[in-house]
């Protein structure tokens, strides 16, 4: 249904794209390029190297790891 709310990490994606001006797929590629780093190392990379806020960085990492079966 069109009125279903997106839940979990993906609920942050519209805000991430609007705030940082890049598609989520690009942020996910940054994460994948750093495998096999751990979750919090990946969050720190997005924050320190790309200026993302903690919640946004965590959402991208959590979603990407889950997508790739690495959670």
C-alpha atoms as one frame of an Amber mdcrd trajectory, in Angstrom:
protein
   0.000   0.000   0.000   1.144   3.516  -0.717   0.365   4.741   2.792   2.533
   2.119   4.548   5.269   3.672   6.660   8.829   2.647   5.938  10.349   1.297
   9.133  13.825   0.644  10.405  17.011   2.110   8.958  15.443   2.760   5.549
  13.100   5.299   7.150  16.112   7.635   7.362  16.981   7.414   3.659  14.926
  10.362   2.328  16.400  12.614   5.014  19.934  11.350   4.314  19.609  12.036
   0.596  18.135  15.489   1.214  20.685  16.446   3.884  23.848  15.235   2.160
  22.846  15.492  -1.509  23.922  11.977  -2.464  21.907   8.813  -3.077  21.913
   6.143  -0.388  23.466   3.733  -2.905  26.582   5.923  -2.949  26.854   5.864
   0.849  26.365   2.101   0.776  29.253   1.773  -1.673  31.533   3.664   0.734
  30.561   1.124   3.405  31.114  -1.873   1.116  34.498  -0.531   0.051  35.629
  -0.795   3.691  34.614  -4.413   4.289  35.467  -6.351   6.409  35.421  -3.470
   8.915  33.109  -3.789  11.915  29.807  -1.950  12.291  31.061   0.870  14.523
  34.234   1.308  12.452  32.027   1.851   9.414  29.827   4.322  11.315  32.935
   6.228  12.433  34.238   6.342   8.841  31.014   7.889   7.542  31.001  10.414
  10.376  34.695  11.325  10.318  35.390  11.233   6.589  32.027  12.313   5.188
  30.394  14.385   7.939  27.293  12.283   8.475  25.499  12.449  11.791  25.576
   9.368  14.006  21.966   8.306  13.382  22.281   8.644   9.625  25.619   6.819
   9.512  24.286   4.040  11.730  21.173   3.615   9.565  23.234   3.262   6.388
  25.638   0.773   7.968  22.905  -1.323   9.611  20.865  -1.504   6.407  23.880
  -2.291   4.214  25.189  -5.026   6.510  21.713  -6.582   6.723  21.312  -6.417
   2.933  24.641  -8.153   2.482  23.918 -10.797   5.122  26.706  -9.547   7.394
  24.628  -8.287  10.311
